[in-house]
Amino acid sequence: MMSLRVKRLLRWLFVLSILAGAGYVGYHAYRYAVDAVVMRIKRDIKDKVFGVINPLRWPKKFLGL
């Protein structure tokens, strides 16, 4: 039979491991979300800049096609 001290220690280790796992998952989810947003902003800006610079797209812009 385990003593009360060992049970408390195991309980704290379990709680700390759950908190560490949640922090790890949260950190990677945050990084993924930030990378996705940055990639989307870059893609939108690139499309707008190339749309203005690319002379092959000018007739579509002037004629509203």
N, C-alpha and C positions, 0 to 999 in steps of 0.2 A: 504494500500500500504506500502511495506517495504521500509525502508530508505536505502540509499546507504551504510551506515556502516554495516547494518545487511546483505545485499547482499554480501558485501566483506567478512564478517566473515563466512558466509555459504559457499562461494566459497573456502576459505582457508581450512575450515574444510573438505570439499569434497576432495580437492587435497591432504591434509595430510592423510585422510583415505585411499585414493587410494595408496599413497606411502607406508603407513604402511602395507596394504594388499599385495602389491607387494613384500615388504621385507619379510613378513611372508611366502609367497609362495616360494620365492627364497631360503630362509633359509632351508625350509623343502625339497625342491628339491635337494639342495646341500647335505644335510645330507643323503637323500635316495641314491644319486649317490655315495657318499663316502662309505656308507655301502655296496652297491652292489659290488663296486670294491674290497673292503677289503674281502668280502665273497668269491668272485671269486679267488682272490689271495690265500686265505687260502685253498680253495678246490684244486687248482692246486698244491700247495706245498704239501698238505696232500696226494694227489694221487701219486706224485713223490716219497715222502718219504716212503709210504707204499709199493710202487712198488719195491723199493730197499731193504726194510727190510723183506718183506713177502717172505719166501722161496717157497711158492706155485706158485709164479709168475716167479721164476727164469728160469724154462725151456722155458717159452715163450720169455724171454729176450735173453737167450743164443741161442735158435733155430730160433729166429726172427719170431715167430708166432704171 
